[in-house]
């Protein structure tokens, strides 16, 4: 029974179950016991394929984003990992616009999430947005890690750092600037990505 449970079929069942659970509640933490029960495998079998909860989550995110964004630049191995990650991060910044468009966007964020007294509802809404940004960046880092372009380490921590950089850059797009915003932004993105690609933690 253990041999059968540790085959490719059980791995696929675990991934399908975890992806279904993620689809039902993207904010939920994927519990090993709950996923194993849903997949109809033992927790030992699940751990055979995914030794840590992080490994399971990374595999689920990779599956989700392969479906959602199959043409994502992160998969273009003809370009260096650094350039691909920077291009992906720019995708996040692009909708914010520059100048008036960026000011309007941040004004709306301020009115919705900062100015009013926090409620459970607006806190949950903001955290859901933040989680999705974090998960997307973690996915890109996982792809680069699988290719060997990124040292083993804590991708959640690296993603938090990059999301914080993106938040700062999007605010900078809304503020008056003496220098070229795009030149400063490019320099900052290069420094952040170089730090992450060279980091071991």
Secondary structure by P-SEA (a helix, b strand, c coil): cccccccaaaaaaaaaaaaaaaaacccccccaaaaaaaacccaaaaaaacccaaaaaaaaaaaaaaaaccccccccccccaaaaaaaaaaaaacccccaaaaaaaaaaaaaccccccccaaaaaaaaaaaaaaaaaaaaaaaaaaaacccccccaaaaaaaaaaaaaaaaaaaaccccccaaaaaaaaaaaaaaaaaaccc
